[in-house]
Amino acid sequence: MAGKQKRYQAYLLRVWRDEDDSSWRAVLEDVHTNKKQGFRDIAELVQHFEQTFGGA
């Protein structure tokens, strides 16, 4: 797909807390490439989506 913008993206999102009072953590896996990216908190995940898809 070189040179073409993808019109469809699919991800597997996993979220969890290490402890009841800790921030939610996340791993996002691209189902096409199996590439995984970790996020320390939900704000970081949202920032990733805004950068990837052009924001709100």
N, C-alpha and C positions, 0 to 999 in steps of 0.2 A: 504494500500500500504506500510505497514511497511517493511523496509529493501530494498525496490526497489526504484530506482530513477525514478521520473516521467518523461515521455517522452513528455508530452504535458502540457503546462500551458496556462491559459486564464485569462486575466485581463481586467478590465474596468479602463481606465485612465481618470481622470478629471484634467484639468489645468485651472488656472485663475490668474488674477492680481487683487489685492485689489485696486490699483490706476494705472494710465497710466504709471508712471515711477517706479513702484515697480517690484520686481522680480516675475517671474512666480512661482506659488505654485502648488502643485499637491497632489492628493489622488489616490492611487492605490488600487483597490478592486479585490481580488481573487474571481472569479466567482464560484469556486467550494465550497469555505468555507464562502464566504461573509465577510472575514476578510479585514479590511481597514487599510492602513498605510499612514500617511501624510508625506509630504516632504516640507521643507521650500523653496527649490529652485530646479532647474533642475539638478544642479551638485549633489545634495544629492540623487535625483532619479536615476541618472546614476550610482552613487556609489553603490546604493542598487542592481541594476541589475548586476553590475560587481561582487559583492560579491555572489549574488545568482546563477549566471550562469557562473562564472569562468572568467569573463573579456573578453576582445577582443582577 
